[in-house]
């Protein structure tokens, strides 16, 4: 099985994101709008429990963090993805770093870019169209993320939450 | 917004349930296979937080419970629903009862029948067909449920987990 670690933004942001995802995100039905903190990791039942325990330990002293969502971004030309850009406190980066520790997920080859995907699995032309529209749309959300979740993937591709971790008040 | 309280069975049971739900459950894409402990309750953001706090208190002393899934059942003719029957320890009934306390969700008009829905939104003829097949299928799962979740519903009908509560070992 695969697991991942995410934060869900507020219902307001999720509803906004879904209004685009329902048309443009090939993973729309698999899980709600989210900020990935650790991407898909292959494991078994024992590995999932170990990851949950590890996460329990590193979140014990972790603090809630503020995010601001000022605009959209894209990973084009590497990936035909449009996302909500997430500007976050250092705390989110620390969490991401702790989860890529060599004792856990191992180091990442990529720089961490917190984001909420709006569109993927689209053509380059579709991307240009949608991205053009979204850049003209006023976007400005600010909120506090005070919990993160570990999820695992079912055979049909959808994700189930295994555990939630509260982060301490700021 | 609406919230609800559920338990997710193991990945094995969820994958089994989804193999039917994908064809026969009109709520397939809204959330993973689950045992409802408290059905949809209308609330606002403050009410969700209050419910989460209430749940934190009643689960502090709650114990994990065993379930056995021996066969399918149906709510026909009241509802065209086919479900996996869930035989559970008293602990699950206690949780359900605590959540229907008058200080919280209010009393339920129905007797609590723990189940995992496989099919809904189908015609009577479809139900007879599918139910007939499923009654001939060998079903026997036994497992321990050691966590429950509070979820809220997005505008698109799908559900996001807000918080997880671990139940103590048996």
Interface residues (C-beta under 8 A of the other chain):
Chain A: X1 X8 X11 X14 X15 X18 X22 X29 X32 X45 X147 X149 X152 X154 X155 X156 X158 X159 X160 X161 X162 X163 X164 X166
Chain B: X1 X8 X11 X14 X15 X18 X22 X29 X32 X45 X147 X149 X152 X154 X155 X156 X158 X159 X160 X161 X162 X163 X164 X166
